[in-house]
């Protein structure tokens, strides 16, 4: 999974930044990828606890608690 640096720069700019370095965009992407992977792992575990193979929206919400 990979978040584009262009999308990361867009996020910064939407929050009010006028200029964004390539390094900061790459760092945000790395952090978000790690966070998303952790959430996905936990959501899978929640689904498995309920004897399901399909991850649902509620599993993701539960994973974030």
trRosetta pair geometry for C-beta under 8 A, 3 or more apart (Angstrom, degrees):
i j d omega theta_ij theta_ji phi_ij phi_ji
1 33 5.8 167 97 -138 102 98
1 36 6.8 -112 120 97 154 134
1 37 7.2 -178 43 -69 135 94
2 29 7.3 25 -170 174 65 123
2 33 7.0 -5 -111 -96 39 135
3 7 5.8 -110 179 73 88 126
3 8 6.1 94 131 -54 115 99
3 28 7.9 -85 98 112 140 81
3 29 4.1 -159 74 -138 105 93
3 32 5.6 16 -8 82 157 129
3 33 6.1 -144 0 -59 102 93
4 7 4.5 95 65 3 90 101
4 8 7.0 -154 99 -5 50 84
4 29 7.4 -141 79 -109 11 137
5 8 5.3 -52 -148 37 41 115
5 9 6.3 45 152 -22 69 101
5 22 6.3 18 -177 -150 149 72
5 25 4.1 83 -160 127 86 126
5 26 5.7 -20 -100 -68 114 68
5 29 6.2 -75 -85 -32 60 143
6 9 5.8 -52 -150 35 31 111
6 10 6.5 37 148 -23 62 104
6 25 7.8 54 -49 -177 17 146
7 10 5.4 -50 -151 32 35 118
7 11 6.7 41 149 -23 64 98
7 29 7.9 98 71 -95 96 105
8 11 5.6 -47 -154 28 36 114
8 12 6.8 36 149 -16 64 101
8 20 7.7 -173 119 157 83 145
8 24 7.9 -174 140 117 122 68
8 25 3.9 135 94 -159 123 80
8 26 7.4 174 60 -52 163 24
8 28 4.6 147 -155 80 123 122
8 29 5.0 -85 -60 -54 141 91
8 32 7.8 -163 -101 10 105 139
9 12 5.7 -52 -153 36 37 113
9 13 6.2 32 152 -16 68 109
9 20 4.5 171 -132 78 83 143
9 25 4.8 -22 -56 -100 79 135
10 13 5.7 -58 -145 41 31 110
10 14 6.2 35 155 -23 65 106
11 14 5.8 -54 -147 34 28 112
11 15 6.6 19 154 -12 61 109
11 28 7.1 -161 71 149 135 152
12 15 5.9 -70 -157 41 30 106
12 17 4.2 -34 159 40 95 138
12 20 4.4 115 83 -92 154 138
12 24 7.2 69 -80 120 152 121
12 25 7.1 -94 -9 -89 133 83
12 28 7.5 -156 -54 -27 104 165
13 16 7.7 171 -170 26 31 9
13 17 5.6 -85 -87 67 43 81
13 18 7.6 73 -122 -111 81 18
13 20 6.6 -94 -49 -20 84 128
17 20 5.5 79 121 -66 137 94
20 24 5.8 -120 -171 76 80 121
20 25 5.7 83 145 -56 117 102
21 24 4.6 93 60 6 88 100
21 25 7.0 -154 94 -4 48 86
22 25 5.8 -59 -151 38 32 111
22 26 6.3 31 152 -18 67 108
23 26 5.7 -57 -147 38 30 110
23 27 6.2 31 155 -21 65 107
24 27 5.6 -51 -144 36 33 113
24 28 6.4 35 155 -19 65 103
25 28 5.9 -52 -149 35 30 111
25 29 6.5 33 151 -20 62 107
26 29 5.6 -54 -150 35 32 115
26 30 6.5 35 152 -21 65 104
27 30 5.7 -52 -150 33 32 113
27 31 6.4 30 154 -16 65 106
28 31 5.8 -57 -148 38 32 110
28 32 6.1 28 157 -16 67 110
29 32 5.9 -58 -144 40 28 108
29 33 6.2 31 156 -22 64 107
30 33 5.8 -56 -148 34 28 112
30 34 6.5 26 155 -17 63 106
31 34 5.9 -56 -152 36 31 111
31 35 6.2 28 153 -16 66 109
32 35 5.5 -54 -142 40 33 112
32 36 6.0 34 157 -20 67 107
33 36 5.8 -53 -142 38 27 110
33 37 6.3 30 156 -20 61 108
34 37 5.8 -58 -151 35 28 112
34 38 6.5 27 153 -18 64 106
35 38 5.8 -57 -151 36 31 111
35 39 6.4 28 154 -17 66 107
36 39 5.7 -54 -146 38 32 110
36 40 6.2 34 154 -21 65 107
37 40 5.6 -53 -145 36 30 113
37 41 6.4 35 154 -22 63 104
38 41 5.8 -51 -150 32 30 114
38 42 6.6 24 155 -13 63 107
39 42 5.9 -59 -150 40 31 108
39 43 6.1 32 152 -21 67 109
39 60 6.4 43 163 -149 109 83
39 63 5.2 112 -161 123 68 131
39 64 6.4 12 -130 -74 111 81
40 43 5.6 -55 -143 38 30 112
40 44 6.4 35 155 -22 64 103
40 55 7.7 -3 -152 -144 70 172
40 63 7.9 81 -61 169 10 169
41 44 5.8 -55 -154 31 28 112
41 45 6.7 28 150 -18 62 105
42 45 5.5 -52 -152 34 36 114
42 46 6.5 40 149 -22 66 101
42 62 8.0 -152 139 104 102 78
42 63 3.6 130 105 -145 111 105
43 46 5.5 -48 -149 32 35 114
43 47 6.5 36 152 -17 65 103
43 55 5.0 64 139 -153 110 125
43 59 4.2 95 -161 132 84 101
43 60 4.7 0 -104 -85 136 57
43 62 7.3 123 -113 64 67 88
43 63 4.2 -66 -63 -36 70 147
44 47 5.8 -54 -151 37 32 111
44 48 6.3 32 152 -19 66 108
44 55 5.9 -56 -87 -79 56 123
44 59 7.7 86 -56 159 20 137
45 48 5.6 -55 -145 38 31 112
45 49 6.4 39 153 -25 64 102
45 63 7.7 118 50 -103 94 102
46 49 5.7 -51 -152 29 30 115
46 50 6.8 15 153 -5 62 107
46 55 7.8 83 68 -132 96 85
46 59 4.2 165 88 -148 125 87
46 62 4.8 129 -131 90 155 131
46 63 5.8 -116 -16 -61 134 86
47 50 5.9 -68 -156 46 33 103
47 52 4.6 -89 -175 79 86 99
47 53 7.0 35 146 174 123 5
47 54 6.5 -147 -155 85 137 36
47 55 4.8 -101 -44 -95 148 61
47 56 6.9 139 -98 9 106 77
47 59 4.9 -3 -55 -113 87 154
48 51 7.4 37 -174 -83 38 24
48 52 7.2 -112 -79 58 26 56
50 59 7.9 -121 18 -90 132 108
52 55 7.9 148 111 -72 113 33
52 56 7.5 -3 119 -15 157 105
55 59 4.9 -118 -159 72 75 148
55 60 7.0 78 164 -48 109 86
56 59 5.0 110 55 -3 66 101
56 60 7.7 -129 103 -1 43 84
57 60 5.8 -57 -161 33 38 110
57 61 6.6 35 147 -16 69 104
58 61 5.4 -51 -147 38 39 112
58 62 6.1 41 153 -20 69 105
59 62 5.6 -52 -146 38 30 112
59 63 6.3 37 151 -25 63 105
60 63 5.5 -50 -148 32 32 116
60 64 6.7 30 153 -19 62 105
61 64 5.9 -60 -155 33 32 110
61 65 7.3 42 148 -34 62 96
62 65 5.8 -44 -161 11 39 116
